[in-house]
Amino acid sequence: MPGVPLSKQKPEHLLKLRSIRPDGSPSERAHEGVPWASLWEGPPFVIFGHDAVRGLQQHKHALGLDTGCVYGNRLTAYIVEEERLVSVPAKKAYAEIRRSD
């Protein structure tokens, strides 16, 4: 959760948070608000995944690497020492996109 030190985060937010709703509450759904990472002011700089709906997210204090490889899109990595992104196409789709709406 933005505004909460990493050491004080609830485990479910570290594992499932995707959005912050307009009222400031957390959500696991991408369509229910703005990306949490866009509001994260650090430190630390956070690298995360599991938000394929939004794809690559590059924010001042956070980097979202999920570019949907499992769905046939791309596999993306960040080389920390070089501060560089690397991305390759998926060989195939390994799963179908599930809609929870």
N, C-alpha and C positions, 0 to 999 in steps of 0.2 A: 504494500500500500504506500503510495506517495506520502511523504511526511512522517513515516514511521521508520526508525532506524532498522537496518537489516536484522540485527540481533533481537529485535522485539516483534518481528513479523509473525503472524499466525501461520502455522504450517500449511493450511489450506490456501492461503494467499500466495505462498511461495510456489505451490504446485499447480494452482488452477486459475489464478487471477488473469483476466484478459482485459477488462474494461473498468472504467470508473463512470458510474451513472451521473447524470446532471446533479443529483442530490448529494454526491460524494460517496455513495455506497459502492462496495465492490460487486463485480459481476464476472461470472465465468463465460459469458457470451459476448462475442465481438460486437454484435449489433446493438448492444444496450448502452453504449457510451463511447467515450474516447479511450484510446489505448492507454493503459496505466503507465507505460514507459514514456509517453509524451509528457507526463507530469512528474516523473521521477527526477529529483534534483541531486541525487547522490550525496556524498559518496556512499558506497563505491560505484564504479562503473559496472553495470550488470549486463551480462550476455545471456540470452534466454531463447527458448524455442516454444513449440506447441501453440502457435498462433498462425497456422497456414492460411487462414481466411484473409489475414492482412498481408501476408507475405513478408518480404524483407522490410524491417523497420530500423531506421537509423535516426537515433535521437542523441541529444547532447550527452546524456549520462547512461544510455542504454542502447543495446543492439539486439534486435530480434532476428534470428537466423532462419526461421522456418519458412522455406520457400516451396513447400509442398512436394518434396521428392516422392513421398509415399503415394501421392495422387498423380504422378507422372510429370511433374513440373521440373524442379531443379533441386540439387543438393548443394547447400552453401556452407562454407566454413570461414572462420576468421583466424588468420595467422597473427597471433598476439605480438610476437617479436617484430613483425614487419608492419603491424597495423594495416593489414591488407585482407580484403575479402576475396575468396575464390569460390567459383560456382560452376557446376557441371550439370548437364541435362541428365535426368533420370533415364535409365534404360527402358523402363516401362512403368505403368501404373501398378502399384502393389495393392491398392485398396480403392474403393469408391468413396467419394465424398458423402458423408452422412449429414443430413440437415436435421437440426434439432428444433427448428422453429415450429 
